[in-house]
Amino acid sequence: MTAAPPTPTFLDDRLSYWAEVTPDAECMDYGERAWTYAEFDDRVRRAAGGLRDLGLGRGDVVAFLDKNHPACVEITLAAASRGMATAIVNWRLAGDELDYTINDSGARVLFVGTELVPAIETIRERLPTVEQIIQVMPDGAEGDEYEGWLAASQPAGPSPDHSPDDVCLVMYSSGTTGRPKGVMLTHRAMVAHTINAHADWELEPGDKSLVAMPLFHVGGTSYVQFAIHDGFPSIMTRDPDPMSLATAIMKGANSAFLVPAVAQMALAGGPEAAALFGKLKFFTYGAAPMPLPLLRAAMEAWPDTKFMQVYGLTEVCGVVTHLLPEDHLDADHPERLLSAGIPIPGVETRVVDPFLLEDVAEGDAGELWFRTPQLMKGFLNKPQATAEVITEDGWFRTGDIGRFVDGYVYVEDRIKDMIVTGGENVYSPEVERVLTGHPAVAEVAVIGVPDERWGESVKAVVAFREGQSVTEEELIAYTREQLAGYKCPRTIDVVELLPRNPSGKILKRDLRKGYWADTGRQI
């Protein structure tokens, strides 16, 4: 019997292990290129040597800005092995958001996809910490600066002085104050997540993992670790568009984590598209609620596919609960299809009155709290914000309202002013900050409303200054000048006055009720 691989301590341990034990096994497929475990490990070691030779060491940060690309995984593992962190930047951010994020990370080296170089050129003078920029081509064609840098670098092993508690990733999420927050994730937390979060979806010989979700999301970066942990192949797509996903499935990808919108897209694509997605052995979905009619339609269309729902947050490296395949088929408990499942191994759960800070009775609603070794180290440069969400005894306050019934978690609402659209988090104050800057706008409330494709979409409810007005199209265009497209309102309603309580606070819950009344949920 073959001995089980040793439990990893650092993020790159399993890659090194499989490179030694199964060097010729397929590791990563991307476009027209593919690498074995030995080849991919060599690239990671060369990247580690290249970062060392650029003068970077333990505690430094590098940033990566591009659509999905294996180089992002290479840099993440290479930097981690030397005690550095990689800040993976959302390539959809607008200019002002982009320079804030890169500067907040303190990155000394920036790897940027050639498609996004123009965006960096416009803000280059506003990036004082960035000492060097290395461009990455999508296809590794001749003249690729990144490939040349790798080829010229001497391989370097892990740094002897790095620690499991070193930050290896900084993932940015939208902030309640209108600016993104850098979530600091350590080796220890990421390894714990990799082990615990896929305890019930291990791959089997012949399986291939489809990596399609953006790597600037934990849904991409944490998920890509699963196949590497098990020594299986990954097929990465640059975008999660229909053609790329179809190509990956035809290449043999049969295990995927995708947002619910992809299921709707596949079912709406006609019989051929539906049949192709039926080849998936595992369809894990999350990052946004799956409407029950869509879930039932997908399960009916793909009877041989095992469905699993996951719920989690960036601050816990990704997944903290899962609804397993057998729960999807449990005729005695159909109500559990509305749940987020049960906590994964290593996760403790509490449901707490958010004002009294006392546990509520089972079945009653309260704020979901989790305690887990997957918990972030904190928010980069924001100790006060960290203290607001992590208690002294290590519980993480999610800001989500839910219930705990018979061991199952039901997520029902949010305390924090957040909208989840197509798996992307949008904080209302961030959008309101921009809209209130328009000279015609007196006040505004941004809310999430039901959207059949994206789960929620962003809506602004606006009151104009006396004697002024502007069209919906003009106001949306104004937000697009300053915000990433997915954060901008899709629709705008105009009112004379926004509803307020006696203390003057806008009653967003009252605004939302009319839109959510027929859905049976609030998110």
C-alpha positions as CSV (number, residue, x, y, z in Angstrom):
1,M,0.0,0.0,0.0
2,T,1.3,3.5,-0.9
3,A,1.9,5.6,2.1
4,A,-0.3,8.7,2.5
5,P,1.3,12.0,1.7
6,P,2.5,13.9,4.7
7,T,0.3,16.6,6.1
8,P,1.5,19.9,4.6
9,T,2.7,22.8,6.7
10,F,3.2,25.4,4.0
11,L,1.2,26.3,1.0
12,D,3.7,24.9,-1.5
13,D,4.4,21.6,0.3
14,R,2.1,19.4,-1.7
15,L,3.4,20.7,-5.0
16,S,6.9,19.7,-4.0
17,Y,5.7,16.3,-2.8
18,W,4.0,15.4,-6.0
19,A,6.8,16.8,-8.1
20,E,9.0,14.2,-6.4
21,V,6.6,11.3,-6.3
22,T,4.7,11.7,-9.6
23,P,6.9,14.1,-11.6
24,D,5.4,13.2,-15.0
25,A,1.7,13.5,-13.9
26,E,-0.3,16.3,-15.4
27,C,-0.5,19.3,-13.1
28,M,-1.9,22.3,-15.0
29,D,-3.6,22.8,-18.4
30,Y,-4.2,26.3,-19.7
31,G,-5.1,27.2,-23.2
32,E,-2.6,25.6,-25.6
33,R,-0.1,24.8,-22.8
34,A,0.2,22.2,-20.1
35,W,2.8,21.3,-17.4
36,T,3.6,18.2,-15.4
37,Y,4.1,18.4,-11.6
38,A,7.9,18.4,-12.1
39,E,7.7,21.2,-14.7
40,F,5.2,23.3,-12.6
41,D,7.4,22.9,-9.5
42,D,10.5,24.0,-11.4
43,R,8.6,27.1,-12.5
44,V,7.6,27.9,-8.9
45,R,11.2,27.4,-7.7
46,R,12.5,29.7,-10.5
47,A,10.0,32.3,-9.5
48,A,11.1,32.0,-5.9
49,G,14.7,32.5,-7.0
50,G,13.7,35.5,-9.2
51,L,11.9,37.2,-6.3
52,R,14.9,36.6,-4.1
53,D,17.2,38.1,-6.6
54,L,15.0,41.2,-6.9
55,G,15.8,41.8,-3.2
56,L,12.6,40.6,-1.8
57,G,12.4,38.6,1.4
58,R,10.2,37.5,4.3
59,G,7.4,40.0,5.0
60,D,7.5,41.6,1.6
61,V,4.5,41.7,-0.7
62,V,4.2,41.2,-4.5
63,A,1.0,42.0,-6.4
64,F,-0.6,40.1,-9.3
65,L,-3.0,41.8,-11.7
66,D,-4.5,39.8,-14.5
67,K,-7.3,37.6,-15.5
68,N,-6.9,33.9,-14.6
69,H,-3.4,32.7,-15.5
70,P,-1.2,29.9,-14.0
71,A,1.5,32.5,-13.4
72,C,-0.7,33.8,-10.5
73,V,-0.5,30.4,-8.9
74,E,3.2,30.2,-9.5
75,I,3.9,33.6,-8.0
76,T,1.6,32.8,-5.0
77,L,3.4,29.6,-4.2
78,A,6.9,31.0,-4.9
79,A,6.4,34.1,-2.8
80,A,4.9,32.0,0.0
81,S,7.8,29.6,0.0
82,R,10.1,32.6,0.7
83,G,7.9,34.1,3.5
84,M,6.3,36.7,1.3
85,A,2.7,37.4,0.5
86,T,0.9,37.9,-2.8
87,A,-1.8,40.4,-3.1
88,I,-4.1,39.3,-5.9
89,V,-5.8,42.3,-7.3
90,N,-9.2,42.4,-8.9
91,W,-8.6,43.2,-12.5
92,R,-12.1,44.7,-12.8
93,L,-11.3,47.6,-10.5
94,A,-11.4,51.2,-11.8
95,G,-8.3,53.4,-11.7
96,D,-8.9,55.0,-8.3
97,E,-9.7,51.6,-6.8
98,L,-6.7,50.0,-8.5
99,D,-4.1,52.4,-7.1
100,Y,-5.6,52.4,-3.6
101,T,-5.5,48.6,-3.5
102,I,-1.9,48.2,-4.8
103,N,-0.7,51.0,-2.5
104,D,-2.5,49.6,0.5
105,S,-0.8,46.2,-0.1
106,G,2.6,47.8,-0.1
107,A,3.7,45.7,-3.1
108,R,7.2,46.2,-4.3
109,V,6.9,44.1,-7.5
110,L,3.8,44.1,-9.7
111,F,3.1,41.3,-12.2
112,V,0.5,42.5,-14.7
113,G,-1.2,41.0,-17.7
114,T,-0.4,42.7,-20.9
115,E,-4.1,43.4,-21.5
116,L,-4.1,45.5,-18.3
117,V,-0.9,47.4,-18.8
118,P,-2.7,50.5,-20.1
119,A,-4.6,50.7,-16.8
120,I,-1.4,50.6,-14.9
121,E,0.3,53.1,-17.1
122,T,-2.3,55.7,-16.3
123,I,-1.7,55.4,-12.6
124,R,2.0,54.5,-12.6
125,E,3.1,57.7,-10.9
126,R,0.6,57.0,-8.1
127,L,2.3,53.7,-7.2
128,P,5.3,54.8,-5.0
129,T,6.0,51.4,-3.5
130,V,6.2,49.5,-6.8
131,E,9.8,49.2,-7.7
132,Q,9.4,46.9,-10.7
133,I,6.6,45.8,-13.1
134,I,6.8,42.5,-15.0
135,Q,4.4,41.9,-17.8
136,V,2.6,38.5,-18.4
137,M,1.3,37.5,-21.8
138,P,-1.9,35.4,-21.9
139,D,-0.4,32.7,-24.1
140,G,3.3,32.8,-23.2
141,A,4.2,33.9,-26.7
142,E,7.7,34.9,-27.8
143,G,8.8,38.0,-26.0
144,D,6.8,37.3,-22.8
145,E,8.6,39.3,-20.1
146,Y,7.5,36.9,-17.4
147,E,8.7,33.8,-19.3
148,G,12.0,35.5,-19.9
149,W,12.3,36.4,-16.2
150,L,11.6,32.8,-15.2
151,A,14.0,31.3,-17.7
152,A,16.8,33.6,-16.4
153,S,16.2,32.9,-12.7
154,Q,18.0,30.3,-10.7
155,P,15.8,28.0,-8.7
156,A,15.5,28.6,-5.0
157,G,14.0,26.3,-2.3
158,P,11.9,27.5,0.6
159,S,13.3,30.0,2.9
160,P,14.6,28.4,6.2
161,D,13.1,31.2,8.3
162,H,9.5,31.4,7.1
163,S,6.7,30.4,9.5
164,P,3.3,28.7,9.1
165,D,1.9,31.9,10.6
166,D,3.4,34.1,7.9
167,V,0.9,35.8,5.6
168,C,1.0,34.2,2.2
169,L,-2.1,35.8,0.6
170,V,-3.8,39.2,0.7
171,M,-7.2,39.0,-0.8
172,Y,-9.1,42.3,-1.2
173,S,-12.8,42.6,-0.6
174,S,-15.0,45.6,-0.8
175,G,-15.1,47.7,2.4
176,T,-18.0,48.9,4.5
177,T,-16.3,52.3,4.6
178,G,-16.1,52.6,0.8
179,R,-12.5,51.3,0.4
180,P,-11.4,47.7,-0.1
181,K,-9.9,45.8,2.8
182,G,-7.0,43.4,2.5
183,V,-7.7,40.1,4.1
184,M,-4.4,38.6,5.4
185,L,-4.4,34.7,5.1
186,T,-1.6,32.6,6.5
187,H,-0.1,29.3,5.5
188,R,-1.7,27.7,8.5
189,A,-5.2,29.0,7.6
190,M,-4.9,28.1,3.9
191,V,-3.7,24.6,4.6
192,A,-6.4,24.1,7.2
193,H,-9.0,25.2,4.6
194,T,-7.6,23.0,1.9
195,I,-7.8,19.9,4.1
196,N,-11.1,20.7,5.7
197,A,-13.1,22.2,2.9
198,H,-12.8,19.4,0.5
199,A,-13.1,16.5,2.9
200,D,-16.1,15.2,1.0
201,W,-15.2,15.9,-2.6
202,E,-11.8,14.3,-3.1
203,L,-10.9,13.6,-6.7
204,E,-10.5,10.0,-8.0
205,P,-8.2,8.6,-10.7
206,G,-9.1,10.1,-14.1
207,D,-10.8,13.2,-12.6
208,K,-9.7,16.8,-13.6
209,S,-10.5,19.9,-11.7
210,L,-12.0,22.9,-13.6
211,V,-10.6,26.2,-12.2
212,A,-12.8,28.9,-13.7
213,M,-13.6,31.3,-10.9
214,P,-11.4,34.4,-10.7
215,L,-8.2,34.0,-8.8
216,F,-8.7,37.3,-7.1
217,H,-11.5,35.5,-5.3
218,V,-11.0,32.8,-2.7
219,G,-13.4,30.8,-4.9
220,G,-10.5,30.7,-7.4
221,T,-7.4,30.8,-5.4
222,S,-8.5,28.6,-2.5
223,Y,-10.1,26.1,-4.9
224,V,-7.1,25.7,-7.1
225,Q,-5.2,24.3,-4.1
226,F,-7.5,21.3,-3.9
227,A,-6.3,19.4,-7.0
228,I,-2.6,20.3,-6.1
229,H,-3.2,19.0,-2.6
230,D,-4.4,15.6,-4.1
231,G,-1.9,15.5,-7.0
232,F,-4.5,15.7,-9.7
233,P,-4.7,17.8,-12.9
234,S,-6.3,21.2,-13.1
235,I,-7.7,22.8,-16.3
236,M,-7.7,26.6,-15.8
237,T,-9.8,28.9,-18.0
238,R,-8.9,32.6,-18.4
239,D,-12.5,33.6,-18.2
240,P,-15.7,31.7,-17.0
241,D,-17.4,32.3,-20.3
242,P,-19.5,29.6,-22.1
243,M,-16.9,28.7,-24.7
244,S,-14.0,28.4,-22.2
245,L,-16.0,26.3,-19.9
246,A,-17.2,24.0,-22.7
247,T,-13.6,23.6,-23.9
248,A,-12.4,22.7,-20.5
249,I,-15.2,20.1,-20.0
250,M,-14.4,18.6,-23.4
251,K,-10.7,18.3,-22.3
252,G,-11.9,16.2,-19.4
253,A,-12.7,18.6,-16.6
254,N,-15.4,17.0,-14.5
255,S,-15.2,18.7,-11.1
256,A,-16.0,22.4,-10.8
257,F,-16.8,25.2,-8.4
258,L,-19.0,27.7,-10.2
259,V,-21.5,30.4,-9.3
260,P,-25.2,29.7,-9.8
261,A,-25.4,32.0,-12.8
262,V,-23.3,29.4,-14.7
263,A,-26.0,26.8,-14.2
264,Q,-28.6,29.1,-15.5
265,M,-26.4,30.0,-18.5
266,A,-25.9,26.3,-19.3
267,L,-29.6,25.4,-19.0
268,A,-30.5,28.4,-21.2
269,G,-27.9,27.5,-23.8
270,G,-30.0,24.7,-25.4
271,P,-29.9,20.9,-25.4
272,E,-26.2,20.7,-26.5
273,A,-25.0,23.0,-23.7
274,A,-27.1,21.3,-21.1
275,A,-25.8,17.9,-22.2
276,L,-22.2,19.0,-22.1
277,F,-22.5,20.3,-18.5
278,G,-24.1,17.0,-17.6
279,K,-20.7,15.5,-18.0
280,L,-19.6,17.2,-14.7
281,K,-19.3,14.6,-11.9
282,F,-19.2,17.3,-9.2
283,F,-21.0,20.7,-9.5
284,T,-20.1,22.7,-6.4
285,Y,-21.9,26.1,-6.3
286,G,-21.6,29.0,-4.0
287,A,-20.6,32.7,-3.6
288,A,-24.3,33.6,-4.2
289,P,-27.6,31.9,-3.3
290,M,-29.0,29.4,-5.8
291,P,-32.7,30.1,-6.4
292,L,-34.6,26.9,-5.6
293,P,-36.3,26.6,-9.0
294,L,-32.9,26.9,-10.7
295,L,-31.4,24.2,-8.4
296,R,-34.2,21.8,-9.0
297,A,-34.0,22.4,-12.8
298,A,-30.2,21.7,-12.8
299,M,-30.6,18.5,-10.7
300,E,-33.3,17.3,-13.1
301,A,-31.3,18.1,-16.2
302,W,-28.1,16.5,-14.8
303,P,-29.2,13.5,-12.8
304,D,-25.7,11.9,-12.8
305,T,-24.0,15.0,-11.3
306,K,-23.4,15.4,-7.6
307,F,-24.3,18.8,-6.4
308,M,-22.8,20.5,-3.4
309,Q,-23.4,24.0,-2.0
310,V,-20.8,25.9,-0.1
311,Y,-21.0,29.0,2.1
312,G,-18.1,31.0,3.4
313,L,-16.2,34.2,3.4
314,T,-12.8,35.5,2.4
315,E,-12.0,36.0,6.0
316,V,-12.0,32.2,6.6
317,C,-10.2,31.3,3.4
318,G,-13.5,30.4,1.7
319,V,-15.7,27.6,2.8
320,V,-17.1,27.1,6.4
321,T,-20.3,25.1,5.6
322,H,-21.4,22.7,2.9
323,L,-24.6,21.0,1.8
324,L,-23.5,17.6,0.7
325,P,-24.7,15.7,-2.4
326,E,-26.8,13.3,-0.3
327,D,-28.6,16.2,1.3
328,H,-29.6,17.4,-2.2
329,L,-31.4,14.0,-2.7
330,D,-32.9,13.7,0.8
331,A,-36.7,13.4,0.1
332,D,-37.4,13.4,3.8
333,H,-35.9,16.9,4.3
334,P,-36.5,19.0,1.1
335,E,-36.3,22.1,3.3
336,R,-32.5,21.6,3.6
337,L,-32.1,22.6,0.0
338,L,-32.7,26.1,1.4
339,S,-29.9,25.7,3.9
340,A,-26.1,26.3,3.6
341,G,-25.5,22.8,5.0
342,I,-23.5,21.7,8.0
343,P,-20.1,23.1,9.3
344,I,-17.1,21.6,7.6
345,P,-14.5,19.8,9.9
346,G,-12.7,22.1,12.3
347,V,-15.4,24.8,12.3
348,E,-17.3,25.8,15.4
349,T,-20.6,27.7,15.0
350,R,-22.6,30.1,17.2
351,V,-25.7,32.1,16.5
352,V,-25.6,35.3,18.5
353,D,-27.8,38.2,19.2
354,P,-25.8,41.0,17.5
355,F,-26.7,43.6,20.1
356,L,-26.8,41.6,23.4
357,L,-23.9,39.4,22.2
358,E,-25.6,36.4,23.8
359,D,-26.4,33.0,22.1
360,V,-29.9,32.7,20.9
361,A,-32.1,29.6,21.2
362,E,-31.8,27.0,18.5
363,G,-33.9,27.9,15.6
364,D,-33.9,31.6,16.4
365,A,-32.3,34.1,14.1
366,G,-29.0,35.8,15.0
367,E,-25.6,36.7,13.7
368,L,-23.5,33.7,12.5
369,W,-20.2,33.4,14.3
370,F,-17.5,30.9,13.4
371,R,-14.3,29.8,15.1
372,T,-11.8,27.9,12.9
373,P,-8.1,27.6,12.2
374,Q,-9.0,28.9,8.8
375,L,-9.5,32.4,10.2
376,M,-7.6,35.3,8.7
377,K,-4.8,37.0,10.6
378,G,-6.7,40.3,10.2
379,F,-7.3,43.1,7.8
380,L,-4.1,44.7,6.5
381,N,-3.4,48.1,8.0
382,K,-6.8,48.1,9.7
383,P,-6.4,46.9,13.4
384,Q,-9.7,48.6,14.4
385,A,-11.7,46.9,11.7
386,T,-10.1,43.6,12.6
387,A,-11.1,44.0,16.3
388,E,-14.7,44.7,15.2
389,V,-15.0,41.3,13.6
390,I,-12.7,39.0,15.7
391,T,-13.5,38.6,19.3
392,E,-10.8,38.2,22.0
393,D,-11.5,34.4,22.1
394,G,-11.2,34.0,18.4
395,W,-14.8,34.0,17.1
396,F,-15.4,35.6,13.7
397,R,-18.5,37.8,13.4
398,T,-19.7,37.3,9.8
399,G,-22.3,40.1,9.7
400,D,-24.7,37.5,8.2
401,I,-28.0,36.7,9.9
402,G,-29.0,33.0,10.1
403,R,-30.4,30.1,12.1
404,F,-29.1,26.8,13.2
405,V,-31.6,24.0,12.9
406,D,-30.9,20.3,13.5
407,G,-27.2,20.9,12.7
408,Y,-27.9,22.8,9.5
409,V,-27.1,26.5,8.9
410,Y,-29.7,28.7,7.2
411,V,-28.4,32.1,6.0
412,E,-31.3,34.6,5.8
413,D,-30.1,38.2,5.8
414,R,-27.2,40.5,6.4
415,I,-26.3,43.0,9.1
416,K,-23.6,44.5,7.0
417,D,-24.6,46.6,4.1
418,M,-23.5,44.2,1.4
419,I,-24.9,43.0,-1.9
420,V,-23.6,39.8,-3.5
421,T,-24.0,39.9,-7.3
422,G,-22.7,37.0,-9.3
423,G,-20.4,36.1,-6.5
424,E,-18.9,39.6,-6.2
425,N,-19.3,41.5,-2.9
426,V,-20.5,45.1,-3.3
427,Y,-20.8,47.3,-0.2
428,S,-23.5,49.9,-0.5
429,P,-21.5,52.7,1.1
430,E,-18.9,52.3,-1.6
431,V,-21.5,53.0,-4.3
432,E,-23.3,55.7,-2.3
433,R,-20.0,57.6,-1.8
434,V,-19.7,57.9,-5.5
435,L,-23.4,58.8,-6.2
436,T,-23.5,61.5,-3.6
437,G,-20.7,63.2,-5.4
438,H,-23.0,64.0,-8.3
439,P,-24.2,67.6,-8.1
440,A,-27.8,66.6,-8.8
441,V,-28.1,64.0,-6.0
442,A,-29.3,65.0,-2.6
443,E,-29.4,61.6,-1.0
444,V,-29.2,58.0,-2.0
445,A,-29.7,54.5,-0.7
446,V,-28.1,51.5,-2.5
447,I,-29.8,48.1,-2.0
448,G,-29.7,44.6,-3.5
449,V,-32.7,43.4,-5.4
450,P,-33.5,40.0,-6.8
451,D,-31.9,39.0,-10.1
452,E,-32.7,35.7,-11.8
453,R,-29.2,35.5,-13.3
454,W,-26.9,37.1,-10.7
455,G,-28.8,36.3,-7.5
456,E,-28.9,40.0,-6.6
457,S,-28.3,43.2,-8.6
458,V,-27.4,46.7,-7.5
459,K,-30.2,49.2,-7.3
460,A,-29.9,52.9,-6.3
461,V,-32.8,54.8,-4.9
462,V,-32.1,58.5,-5.4
463,A,-33.6,61.8,-4.3
464,F,-32.5,64.8,-6.3
465,R,-31.7,68.3,-5.1
466,E,-34.5,70.8,-5.6
467,G,-34.8,71.9,-9.2
468,Q,-32.2,69.3,-10.4
469,S,-32.4,65.9,-12.1
470,V,-30.4,63.6,-14.3
471,T,-31.4,60.6,-16.4
472,E,-30.9,57.0,-15.1
473,E,-28.4,56.4,-17.9
474,E,-26.3,59.4,-17.2
475,L,-26.1,58.6,-13.4
476,I,-25.1,55.0,-14.1
477,A,-22.4,56.2,-16.6
478,Y,-21.2,58.6,-13.8
479,T,-20.6,55.7,-11.5
480,R,-18.8,53.7,-14.2
481,E,-16.1,56.4,-14.3
482,Q,-15.2,55.7,-10.7
483,L,-16.2,52.1,-9.9
484,A,-15.7,48.6,-11.3
485,G,-18.6,47.8,-13.6
486,Y,-20.1,45.1,-11.3
487,K,-20.5,47.6,-8.5
488,C,-22.5,50.1,-10.5
489,P,-26.3,50.2,-10.3
490,R,-28.1,48.3,-13.0
491,T,-31.2,50.3,-12.2
492,I,-32.1,53.5,-10.4
493,D,-35.4,54.5,-8.9
494,V,-36.2,58.2,-8.2
495,V,-38.1,59.2,-5.1
496,E,-38.9,62.5,-3.4
497,L,-37.7,61.5,0.0
498,L,-36.1,58.3,1.4
499,P,-37.7,56.6,4.3
500,R,-36.0,57.3,7.7
501,N,-36.4,56.3,11.3
502,P,-36.8,59.0,14.0
503,S,-33.1,59.3,14.4
504,G,-32.7,60.0,10.7
505,K,-31.2,56.7,9.6
506,I,-32.4,55.6,6.1
507,L,-34.6,52.5,6.4
508,K,-33.1,50.3,3.8
509,R,-35.0,47.2,5.0
510,D,-38.2,49.0,4.2
511,L,-36.9,49.9,0.7
512,R,-35.9,46.3,0.1
513,K,-39.2,44.7,1.2
514,G,-41.1,45.6,-1.9
515,Y,-38.6,43.9,-4.1
516,W,-38.1,40.7,-2.1
517,A,-41.7,40.1,-1.0
518,D,-42.4,37.3,-3.4
519,T,-39.0,35.5,-3.1
520,G,-39.3,34.0,0.4
521,R,-35.8,35.4,1.3
522,Q,-34.0,38.6,1.9
523,I,-30.7,37.8,0.0
